[in-house]
Amino acid sequence: MPRYALQINTYVSLQISAQESRRKKKEFVDTLERKVELAVQELEEYKKKCELLQKQNSSLKTQLKSLKSLVANNNSMVMIKPDPDAAGELFDLTLFRIPLIHYI
């Protein structure tokens, strides 16, 4: 093969190799761009979810605070009244035990 033909053959193979390299690079960059786009979308979804959860958390904290306040107010207003039925049962049980203790 003449030297000139060898140079042309080398030049063509280098052109093909360069073209293939550019194609692979473009494919790689396109893949990265798609991954970035998906990651950005996912991040936006997580931001929205986080914002919603923060609002729910704030609402629940407010509800908890008002319920605690309500319970505290009810506890301070409630007077402990003995249940007449429960006291009678306690009294009845005591009567049965006292004679047994005395006799032993």
Secondary structure, DSSP 4 states (H G I P E B T S, - for coil): --HHHHHHHHHHHHHHHHHHHHHHHHHHHHHHHHHHHHHHHHHHHHHHHHHHHHHHHHHHHHHHHHHHHHHHHHHHHPPP---HHHHHHHHHHHHHHHHHHHH-
